[in-house]
Amino acid sequence: GNCRWATAKQQTRNMRRNLIVTLRGEAMPLVDACDRLGLNYSMVYYRVTSGWSDAEALTPSRGRWP
C-alpha cells in the first residue's frame, strides 16, 4: 500500500544530490526549473554553485555566459 511505480526520470529527480531551487514560490529540482524556463542547465548550475540567489540564477542572461 506504500509503494508506487515511478519512471526513471521521476526516480532521478528524487535524489538527495539534486539542487533544490525556488521558482515562483515552489521548491523543485534545478533541472525542472531549467526545463520550465528553457534555460541551459549547466549555466544555471554554475550560477547557483557560485553563490547566486535562485532568482538571479534563473534569470536569462544577456550577452556572454554566465
CORZILIN-V716971 format. One record per backbone hydrogen bond with DSSP energy under -0.5 kcal/mol. NH is the residue of the N-H (numbers start at 1). CO is the residue of the C=O. Records with the same first field share a line. If there is no record, write none. Layout:
# CORZILIN-V716971
NH->CO + CO
This chain:
# CORZILIN-V716971
11->7
12->8
13->9
14->11
15->12
18->15
21->19 + 28
23->21 + 26
24->22
26->23
28->21
30->19
32->29
33->29
34->30
35->31
36->32
37->33
38->34
39->34
44->40
45->41
46->42
47->43
48->44
49->45
50->46 + 47
51->48
52->47
57->53
58->54
59->56
